[in-house]
């Protein structure tokens, strides 16, 4: 196979010819059954005649069904009329821009594997393309081998989509869209997280989940995987902070026999186990720079090389999700997280708010944990205790430094000592020694710096009104006249705000 360089020049200059080596470059990354390869339809869109014809020639020699186009309008018409499994699209086209062609293709065929070709690779343009649904991007100039490797990976992804689509249809027919992953919350901040998670689940985009420890980042990752096309394949979690560097590397990439003391046999790593599914890397900032570099190669090429191996041992098709309780940008500045890896993983960022930032969710979570642990620790039929409104208000006033995990443990602790059918008092719920109640000092649960001024102002004002309502009604123990006196406003103003935000007094009080 040719292994020369394919190059694209700026518009208006003479096309660069394609140089071919006489070397015989072999790769493990394009190993596909010829019949399957011939079933894949590839569209190449580039206004550089030499480049697109060279790419076409190489891929046709590989056995793919290739169509080429040198004009944006023509390509847009092709994408609307025909179904392509893979599309290579130049980012900077005449008539119709590459980003518009990408959106057209994905609108017609959401399963299309799109690769953006660019002669001016930048972080902003690459991230924009990935967010818009591109599967990967290929910077110019690139070699024939790089093209073959990338298309080999794209072919595996396209064929994997065919298989999982059929499985998902069968699964939905048999079981419907049951949600076995329980995510609970009614606050605007939490519902926004779930909305983003549900949308990104339909894609293969990488996700970076941030938030304090105990907020439920792994649960969000499970929710995304469960609602994705990869749900029939494994979700493989790995806590990067729980293992020393050498063991972490062996667990992720595997090793070959004799690579180190105790390596008595070949062992595949978790990346190979996750093939076709999802890899969830928790506490990603705790991974060493050396392992981050190896991981970046897998994300880019899908090629896994086990410890001690001199060749590519496997080609994997894995969706990556990662999480950290640190500010990832600060981790990049501190040198703990590679910037290129950060941008690869942060195609879709999701921030899970701390529990103190969403007190509306505490009654729902507390009741859920109460029912769960009562069934777990008590005999069947034992009357379930109930959370008194005063107890719920007390729970909502706590800072919960350990977030949902701390609330979960506190409810389980209480269940152990409660009598069947008892009313749960505030003192029945254990607390962290020396905690101070926080009521109105809760920070805002969102970052508004990237929003237009009026949108940001309206959101902050709405959040303030909703939180102030909850605080003042609780302080007045539900007496609306007293609440109006505390707030120094008319009682009708309080009712108007309640109507505006769609809340009832029982909701503000956290009642039954």
C-alpha positions as CSV (number, residue, x, y, z in Angstrom):
1,X,0.0,0.0,0.0
2,X,1.2,3.5,-0.6
3,X,2.6,5.4,2.4
4,X,3.5,8.8,1.0
5,X,2.1,12.1,2.1
6,X,-1.2,13.6,1.0
7,X,-1.2,17.4,1.2
8,X,-3.6,20.1,0.6
9,X,-2.6,23.7,-0.3
10,X,-4.4,26.9,0.5
11,X,-7.1,27.8,-1.9
12,X,-5.7,29.5,-5.1
13,X,-2.3,27.7,-5.1
14,X,-1.3,24.8,-7.3
15,X,-2.4,21.4,-6.0
16,X,0.4,19.4,-4.5
17,X,1.1,16.1,-6.1
18,X,0.9,12.9,-4.1
19,X,4.2,11.2,-3.2
20,X,4.1,7.5,-2.8
21,X,6.7,5.4,-1.1
22,X,7.9,2.2,-2.6
23,X,7.9,0.7,0.9
24,X,5.3,-1.9,1.9
25,X,3.6,-0.4,4.9
26,X,1.3,-2.9,6.6
27,X,-1.1,-2.1,9.3
28,X,-3.2,-4.1,11.7
29,X,-5.7,-1.3,11.8
30,X,-7.5,-2.0,8.5
31,X,-8.3,-5.7,9.0
32,X,-11.8,-5.9,7.8
33,X,-13.5,-8.7,5.8
34,X,-13.5,-7.6,2.1
35,X,-17.2,-8.2,1.8
36,X,-17.9,-5.9,4.8
37,X,-15.5,-3.3,3.5
38,X,-17.2,-3.2,0.0
39,X,-20.5,-2.6,1.7
40,X,-19.3,0.7,3.2
41,X,-20.1,3.8,1.2
42,X,-17.6,6.7,1.6
43,X,-18.0,10.3,0.4
44,X,-14.8,12.4,0.0
45,X,-15.5,16.2,-0.2
46,X,-12.5,18.5,-1.0
47,X,-11.9,21.2,-3.6
48,X,-8.3,20.1,-4.0
49,X,-8.6,17.8,-7.0
50,X,-5.2,16.0,-6.5
51,X,-6.0,15.3,-2.8
52,X,-9.5,13.9,-3.2
53,X,-8.5,11.8,-6.2
54,X,-5.5,10.4,-4.3
55,X,-7.6,9.6,-1.3
56,X,-10.2,8.0,-3.5
57,X,-7.6,5.9,-5.3
58,X,-6.2,4.6,-2.0
59,X,-9.6,3.8,-0.5
60,X,-10.8,2.1,-3.7
61,X,-7.7,-0.1,-3.6
62,X,-8.7,-1.0,-0.1
63,X,-12.1,-2.2,-1.4
64,X,-14.4,0.6,-0.3
65,X,-17.3,2.1,-2.3
66,X,-16.1,5.7,-2.8
67,X,-17.8,8.8,-4.2
68,X,-16.0,12.1,-4.6
69,X,-17.1,15.7,-4.8
70,X,-15.2,18.9,-5.3
71,X,-18.0,21.4,-4.8
72,X,-19.9,22.2,-1.7
73,X,-23.3,22.5,-3.4
74,X,-22.9,19.2,-5.1
75,X,-21.8,17.5,-1.9
76,X,-24.8,18.9,0.0
77,X,-27.1,17.5,-2.6
78,X,-25.4,14.1,-2.4
79,X,-25.7,14.1,1.4
80,X,-29.4,14.8,1.2
81,X,-30.1,12.1,-1.5
82,X,-27.8,9.2,-0.5
83,X,-26.8,7.4,2.6
84,X,-23.1,7.4,3.3
85,X,-21.5,5.3,6.1
86,X,-18.4,7.5,6.2
87,X,-17.7,11.0,5.0
88,X,-14.4,12.9,4.7
89,X,-15.2,16.6,4.5
90,X,-12.8,19.5,4.0
91,X,-13.5,22.1,6.7
92,X,-12.9,25.0,4.4
93,X,-15.0,24.6,1.2
94,X,-16.3,27.0,-1.4
95,X,-20.1,27.6,-1.9
96,X,-21.0,25.6,1.3
97,X,-18.7,25.4,4.3
98,X,-17.6,22.1,5.7
99,X,-19.5,22.6,9.0
100,X,-22.7,23.1,7.1
101,X,-22.1,19.9,5.1
102,X,-21.4,18.1,8.4
103,X,-24.8,19.2,9.8
104,X,-26.6,18.3,6.6
105,X,-25.1,14.9,6.5
106,X,-25.9,14.1,10.2
107,X,-29.4,15.5,9.8
108,X,-30.1,13.1,7.0
109,X,-28.2,10.2,8.5
110,X,-27.4,10.6,12.2
111,X,-25.3,7.4,12.2
112,X,-22.8,8.7,9.5
113,X,-19.2,8.6,10.7
114,X,-17.9,12.1,9.7
115,X,-14.2,13.0,9.6
116,X,-13.3,16.7,9.0
117,X,-10.2,17.4,6.9
118,X,-8.4,20.7,7.7
119,X,-5.3,22.4,6.6
120,X,-5.6,24.9,9.5
121,X,-6.0,22.7,12.5
122,X,-6.8,24.7,15.7
123,X,-8.3,23.7,19.0
124,X,-11.4,25.9,18.5
125,X,-12.2,24.6,15.0
126,X,-11.5,21.0,16.1
127,X,-13.7,21.2,19.2
128,X,-16.4,22.9,17.3
129,X,-16.5,20.1,14.7
130,X,-16.5,17.4,17.4
131,X,-19.3,19.2,19.2
132,X,-21.3,19.4,16.0
133,X,-21.1,15.6,15.7
134,X,-17.9,14.9,13.8
135,X,-16.3,11.6,14.7
136,X,-12.8,12.8,14.3
137,X,-10.6,15.2,12.4
138,X,-7.6,14.8,10.1
139,X,-5.1,17.6,9.8
140,X,-3.2,18.2,6.5
141,X,-0.8,17.0,5.4
142,X,-1.4,13.4,6.2
143,X,0.1,10.2,4.9
144,X,-1.6,7.4,3.0
145,X,-1.0,5.2,6.1
146,X,-2.7,7.7,8.4
147,X,-5.7,7.8,6.0
148,X,-5.9,4.0,5.9
149,X,-5.6,3.7,9.7
150,X,-8.3,6.4,10.3
151,X,-10.7,5.0,7.8
152,X,-10.1,1.5,9.2
153,X,-11.2,2.8,12.6
154,X,-14.1,4.7,11.1
155,X,-15.2,1.5,9.3
156,X,-15.3,-0.5,12.6
157,X,-17.4,2.3,14.1
158,X,-19.8,2.3,11.2
159,X,-20.2,-1.4,11.3
160,X,-20.6,-1.4,15.0
161,X,-23.4,1.1,14.6
162,X,-25.3,-1.2,12.3
163,X,-25.1,-4.1,14.8
164,X,-26.1,-2.0,17.8
165,X,-29.0,-0.3,16.0
166,X,-30.5,-3.8,15.3
167,X,-29.9,-4.8,18.9
168,X,-31.5,-1.6,20.2
169,X,-34.6,-2.1,18.0
170,X,-35.0,-5.7,19.4
171,X,-34.4,-4.5,22.9
172,X,-36.9,-1.7,22.8
173,X,-39.5,-4.1,21.2
174,X,-39.1,-6.6,24.0
175,X,-38.6,-4.3,27.0
176,X,-39.7,-0.8,26.0
177,X,-37.5,2.1,27.2
178,X,-37.3,1.0,30.8
179,X,-34.9,3.1,32.9
180,X,-32.9,0.8,35.1
181,X,-30.5,3.6,36.1
182,X,-32.3,5.8,38.7
183,X,-31.5,9.5,38.6
184,X,-33.5,11.6,41.0
185,X,-34.0,15.4,41.1
186,X,-36.3,18.2,40.3
187,X,-34.1,21.3,40.6
188,X,-33.4,23.2,37.4
189,X,-29.6,22.6,37.8
190,X,-30.1,18.8,38.0
191,X,-32.7,18.7,35.2
192,X,-30.3,20.6,32.9
193,X,-27.7,17.9,33.6
194,X,-30.1,15.1,32.7
195,X,-31.2,16.9,29.6
196,X,-27.6,17.3,28.4
197,X,-26.9,13.7,29.3
198,X,-29.9,12.4,27.4
199,X,-28.9,14.4,24.3
200,X,-25.2,13.3,24.3
201,X,-26.2,9.7,24.9
202,X,-27.4,9.4,21.3
203,X,-23.9,10.2,20.1
204,X,-20.4,8.8,20.6
205,X,-19.0,12.1,21.8
206,X,-16.5,12.1,24.7
207,X,-17.9,13.5,27.9
208,X,-16.0,15.1,30.9
209,X,-18.1,15.2,34.1
210,X,-17.0,17.5,36.8
211,X,-18.3,18.1,40.3
212,X,-17.4,17.6,44.0
213,X,-16.9,14.1,45.4
214,X,-20.2,12.4,46.1
215,X,-22.4,14.3,43.7
216,X,-23.1,11.3,41.5
217,X,-20.7,11.7,38.5
218,X,-20.5,8.0,37.9
219,X,-24.3,7.7,38.0
220,X,-24.5,10.2,35.2
221,X,-22.0,8.2,33.2
222,X,-24.1,5.1,33.8
223,X,-27.2,7.0,32.6
224,X,-25.5,8.1,29.4
225,X,-24.2,4.6,28.6
226,X,-27.6,3.0,29.4
227,X,-29.3,5.3,26.9
228,X,-26.7,5.0,24.2
229,X,-26.3,2.8,21.2
230,X,-23.6,1.0,23.2
231,X,-25.9,-0.1,26.0
232,X,-25.6,-3.8,24.9
233,X,-21.8,-3.5,25.4
234,X,-19.9,-3.1,28.6
235,X,-19.4,0.0,30.6
236,X,-16.0,-0.4,32.1
237,X,-15.2,2.0,35.1
238,X,-11.6,2.6,36.3
239,X,-10.7,4.8,39.2
240,X,-7.3,6.3,38.3
241,X,-6.6,7.4,41.9
242,X,-7.1,3.9,43.3
243,X,-4.1,2.2,41.7
244,X,-0.3,2.9,41.6
245,X,1.0,4.0,38.2
246,X,2.5,0.6,37.1
247,X,-0.7,-1.3,38.0
248,X,-2.9,1.3,36.4
249,X,-1.0,1.0,33.1
250,X,-1.2,-2.8,33.2
251,X,-5.0,-2.7,34.0
252,X,-5.7,-0.3,31.2
253,X,-3.5,-1.6,28.4
254,X,-2.8,-5.2,29.4
255,X,0.6,-6.9,29.2
256,X,2.4,-9.7,27.4
257,X,4.0,-12.7,29.0
258,X,7.4,-11.9,30.5
259,X,7.1,-8.1,30.3
260,X,7.7,-7.9,34.1
261,X,8.0,-10.1,37.1
262,X,4.8,-12.0,37.6
263,X,3.6,-11.6,34.0
264,X,3.2,-15.3,33.4
265,X,0.7,-15.0,30.5
266,X,-0.6,-12.5,28.1
267,X,-3.4,-10.4,29.6
268,X,-5.7,-8.1,27.8
269,X,-6.4,-4.7,29.4
270,X,-9.6,-3.0,30.3
271,X,-9.5,-1.0,27.0
272,X,-9.9,-4.3,25.1
273,X,-12.7,-5.4,27.5
274,X,-14.5,-2.1,26.7
275,X,-14.3,-2.6,23.0
276,X,-17.7,-1.7,21.4
277,X,-18.8,-0.1,24.7
278,X,-17.8,2.7,27.1
279,X,-14.7,3.4,29.2
280,X,-15.3,5.6,32.3
281,X,-12.1,7.0,33.8
282,X,-12.8,8.4,37.2
283,X,-10.4,11.0,38.8
284,X,-8.7,11.4,35.4
285,X,-6.4,14.1,36.8
286,X,-4.7,11.5,39.0
287,X,-3.3,9.6,36.0
288,X,0.4,10.1,35.3
289,X,1.5,12.1,32.2
290,X,3.1,9.0,30.7
291,X,-0.1,7.0,30.8
292,X,-2.1,10.1,29.6
293,X,0.1,10.1,26.5
294,X,-0.6,6.4,25.8
295,X,-4.3,7.0,26.4
296,X,-4.3,9.9,24.0
297,X,-2.9,7.6,21.3
298,X,-5.8,5.1,21.9
299,X,-8.4,7.8,21.7
300,X,-6.9,9.1,18.4
301,X,-6.1,5.8,16.6
302,X,-7.9,3.1,18.6
303,X,-4.6,1.2,18.7
304,X,-3.8,-0.6,21.9
305,X,-0.2,-1.8,22.6
306,X,0.1,-3.9,25.7
307,X,3.1,-3.5,28.1
308,X,6.1,-5.2,26.7
309,X,4.7,-5.6,23.2
310,X,6.4,-4.5,20.0
311,X,3.3,-4.3,17.9
312,X,-0.3,-3.2,18.0
313,X,-2.1,-5.9,19.9
314,X,-5.7,-4.7,19.3
315,X,-7.8,-2.1,17.6
316,X,-10.7,-0.9,19.8
317,X,-13.8,1.1,19.3
318,X,-14.4,2.7,22.7
319,X,-16.4,5.7,23.8
320,X,-14.6,7.6,26.5
321,X,-16.2,9.4,29.5
322,X,-14.1,10.8,32.3
323,X,-14.7,12.5,35.6
324,X,-12.8,14.6,38.1
325,X,-13.6,16.5,41.4
326,X,-11.0,19.1,40.5
327,X,-11.2,22.1,38.2
328,X,-9.8,20.5,35.0
329,X,-8.5,23.8,33.6
330,X,-6.5,24.4,36.8
331,X,-5.2,20.8,36.5
332,X,-4.0,21.7,33.0
333,X,-2.3,24.8,34.3
334,X,-0.7,22.8,37.1
335,X,0.6,20.2,34.6
336,X,-1.5,17.4,36.1
337,X,-3.6,17.0,33.0
338,X,-2.4,17.2,29.4
339,X,-4.1,19.9,27.4
340,X,-4.5,17.8,24.3
341,X,-6.1,15.0,26.3
342,X,-8.3,17.5,28.1
343,X,-9.7,18.8,24.8
344,X,-10.2,15.3,23.5
345,X,-12.2,14.3,26.6
346,X,-14.1,17.6,27.0
347,X,-16.2,17.5,23.8
348,X,-19.3,17.7,26.0
349,X,-18.7,19.0,29.5
350,X,-21.2,18.3,32.3
351,X,-21.0,19.8,35.7
352,X,-23.0,18.1,38.5
353,X,-23.9,20.6,41.1
354,X,-23.2,20.1,44.8
355,X,-26.2,19.0,46.9
356,X,-26.2,22.3,48.9
357,X,-26.8,24.1,45.5
358,X,-30.0,22.1,44.9
359,X,-31.9,21.8,48.2
360,X,-35.2,21.0,46.3
361,X,-33.7,17.6,45.5
362,X,-33.0,16.6,49.1
363,X,-36.6,15.4,50.0
364,X,-36.8,13.2,46.8
365,X,-33.4,11.7,47.5
366,X,-34.0,11.2,51.2
367,X,-37.3,9.4,50.7
368,X,-35.7,7.2,48.0
369,X,-32.8,6.2,50.2
370,X,-35.2,5.6,53.1
371,X,-37.3,3.1,51.1
372,X,-34.2,1.4,49.6
373,X,-32.4,0.8,52.9
374,X,-35.6,-0.1,54.8
375,X,-36.2,-2.9,52.3
376,X,-32.5,-3.9,52.5
377,X,-32.2,-4.0,56.3
378,X,-35.7,-4.8,57.6
379,X,-38.1,-7.7,57.4
380,X,-40.6,-7.7,54.6
381,X,-43.8,-5.9,55.7
382,X,-42.3,-3.8,58.5
383,X,-44.1,-0.4,58.4
384,X,-41.9,2.2,56.8
385,X,-41.0,5.3,58.9
386,X,-41.9,8.7,57.6
387,X,-39.8,11.9,57.3
388,X,-41.5,14.8,59.1
389,X,-41.7,18.1,57.4
390,X,-39.5,19.6,60.1
391,X,-36.9,16.9,59.5
392,X,-36.9,17.6,55.7
393,X,-36.4,21.3,56.4
394,X,-33.5,20.4,58.7
395,X,-32.0,18.3,56.0
396,X,-32.3,21.1,53.5
397,X,-30.5,23.5,55.8
398,X,-27.4,21.3,56.1
399,X,-24.2,22.0,54.0
400,X,-23.7,18.3,53.0
401,X,-19.9,18.5,52.3
402,X,-20.1,14.9,51.2
403,X,-23.0,15.6,48.9
404,X,-25.4,12.8,47.9
405,X,-23.1,10.1,49.2
406,X,-23.2,11.7,52.7
407,X,-27.0,12.0,52.6
408,X,-27.2,8.4,51.5
409,X,-25.0,7.2,54.4
410,X,-26.9,9.4,56.9
411,X,-30.3,7.9,55.9
412,X,-28.9,4.3,56.0
413,X,-27.5,5.0,59.5
414,X,-30.9,6.3,60.7
415,X,-32.7,3.2,59.3
416,X,-30.5,0.9,61.4
417,X,-31.9,2.5,64.6
418,X,-35.5,3.5,63.7
419,X,-38.6,1.8,65.0
420,X,-41.1,0.5,62.3
421,X,-43.6,3.2,61.4
422,X,-41.9,5.9,63.5
423,X,-41.8,9.6,62.6
424,X,-38.2,10.5,61.8
425,X,-37.1,13.5,63.9
426,X,-34.2,15.8,62.9
427,X,-32.1,14.3,65.7
428,X,-32.5,10.9,64.2
429,X,-30.3,11.9,61.2
430,X,-26.6,11.9,62.1
431,X,-24.6,14.9,61.1
432,X,-21.0,15.9,60.7
433,X,-19.7,17.3,64.0
434,X,-19.7,21.0,64.2
435,X,-21.6,21.7,61.0
436,X,-23.3,25.0,60.7
437,X,-26.6,25.4,59.0
438,X,-26.6,27.3,55.8
439,X,-29.8,28.7,54.4
440,X,-29.6,31.7,52.2
441,X,-25.9,31.6,51.6
442,X,-26.0,29.0,48.8
443,X,-23.9,29.9,45.8
444,X,-25.4,29.9,42.3
445,X,-25.3,26.5,40.6
446,X,-24.2,27.6,37.2
447,X,-21.6,29.5,35.3
448,X,-23.1,32.4,33.4
449,X,-19.9,34.0,32.1
450,X,-20.4,32.6,28.6
451,X,-24.0,33.8,28.3
452,X,-25.3,37.1,26.9
453,X,-25.9,39.7,29.6
454,X,-29.7,39.7,29.6
455,X,-29.9,35.9,29.6
456,X,-27.4,35.7,32.5
457,X,-29.2,38.4,34.5
458,X,-32.6,36.7,34.1
459,X,-31.2,33.3,35.1
460,X,-29.5,34.7,38.2
461,X,-32.6,36.7,39.2
462,X,-34.9,33.6,38.8
463,X,-32.5,31.5,40.9
464,X,-32.4,34.1,43.6
465,X,-36.2,34.5,43.7
466,X,-36.7,30.7,43.9
467,X,-34.0,30.3,46.7
468,X,-35.3,33.3,48.7
469,X,-38.8,32.0,48.5
470,X,-37.7,28.6,49.9
471,X,-35.7,30.3,52.7
472,X,-38.4,32.8,53.8
473,X,-41.3,30.3,53.7
474,X,-39.3,27.8,55.8
475,X,-38.3,30.5,58.3
476,X,-42.0,31.3,58.7
477,X,-42.9,27.6,59.1
478,X,-45.3,27.9,56.1
479,X,-47.2,30.9,57.5
480,X,-47.5,33.1,54.4
481,X,-48.4,36.3,56.3
482,X,-45.4,35.8,58.5
483,X,-43.2,35.1,55.5
484,X,-44.4,38.4,53.9
485,X,-43.6,40.3,57.1
486,X,-40.1,38.8,57.2
487,X,-39.5,39.7,53.6
488,X,-41.0,43.1,54.0
489,X,-43.3,42.6,50.9
490,X,-47.0,42.1,50.3
491,X,-48.4,38.6,50.7
492,X,-49.7,38.8,47.1
493,X,-46.1,39.3,45.9
494,X,-45.1,36.0,47.5
495,X,-48.0,34.2,45.8
496,X,-47.1,35.9,42.5
497,X,-43.5,34.6,42.8
498,X,-44.8,31.1,43.7
499,X,-47.0,31.1,40.6
500,X,-44.2,32.5,38.4
501,X,-41.8,29.7,39.4
502,X,-44.5,27.0,39.5
503,X,-44.0,25.9,43.2
504,X,-46.5,25.1,46.0
505,X,-46.1,25.8,49.7
506,X,-45.7,22.1,50.4
507,X,-42.8,21.9,47.8
508,X,-41.1,24.9,49.5
509,X,-41.5,23.3,52.9
510,X,-40.3,19.9,51.6
511,X,-43.6,18.3,52.9
512,X,-45.1,15.0,52.1
